Amino acid sequence: MKIIVCLKQVPSGAQVAIDPTTGSLLRTGVTSDINLEDKHAIEEALLLKEKHGGKVTAISMGPPQAEESLREALAMSVDEAILLSDKAFAGADTAATSYVLGSAINKLGKFDLIVCGKETSDGNTGQVGPQLAEYLQLPQVTYVRKVEIRGRTLRAERALEDGYELLETKLPAVITVTRQINVPRKATIDTIMYACRQKEVIVWTSDDLNVDRSRIGLNGSLTKMVKAFMPEPRKRAGEIFEGSTREVVGMLLQRLEQRHLI
């Protein structure tokens, strides 16, 4: 099997800053990591490769520093890593991002499966996977919590709010996975050293992809940011109860009842 994983480098924790002019995230000087759902996507691709054989290629669109996340993917045992990096890609919304990713996947040639995380922590839109499937004209299954492949058929459990549904589709296809699907492996010191010293991260620019420049970056985005700002943290007044455990519990229950919380 030839499996492609799309991953994104996102700011770690709450380290999020916004450009007040463009509304885009500021990534320079910010500690970043692979988006958590994308780590589960990498793991599932590796598990499928271990079961069925083949090759796993990781692709990411981002600034040069995103190479760090692709190195981590290589250390997890991904076979090939490709970074799509060009100033012309900057400020892209999900549609422009999906177009660039799809163009890179078309350049790679024949494949069997594309695996994405269900959403990213910096955007939370869940749109890139479905938009990528639409661009490539492939069947898609989103919010996958379990997947198996039999021949050229993919069978998946799709998570719902109150249960799940079973879906089948023919390959090639696109799936987006949830955190329920697996536990991502951790890279070891040896695999990290090997990935840094022996493996290559291939870099493609807009010229390498021969993309339509009217569809990439900020100018090629279908959505426009009108205003962006960081909300001020709300300060909440606290109340400290004193007394014995029984008295404190009683006062707490009384406050909760007054506020109609219980």
Beta strands, then each sheet from edge to edge (+ up, - down):
strand 1: 2-6
strand 2: 9-11
strand 3: 32-34
strand 4: 55-61
strand 5: 80-84
strand 6: 113-117
strand 7: 140-150
strand 8: 153-160
strand 9: 163-170
strand 10: 173-177
strand 11: 201-204
sheet 1: 9+ 8- 7+ 10+ 6+ 1+ 4+ 5+ 11+
sheet 2: 2+ 3-
end
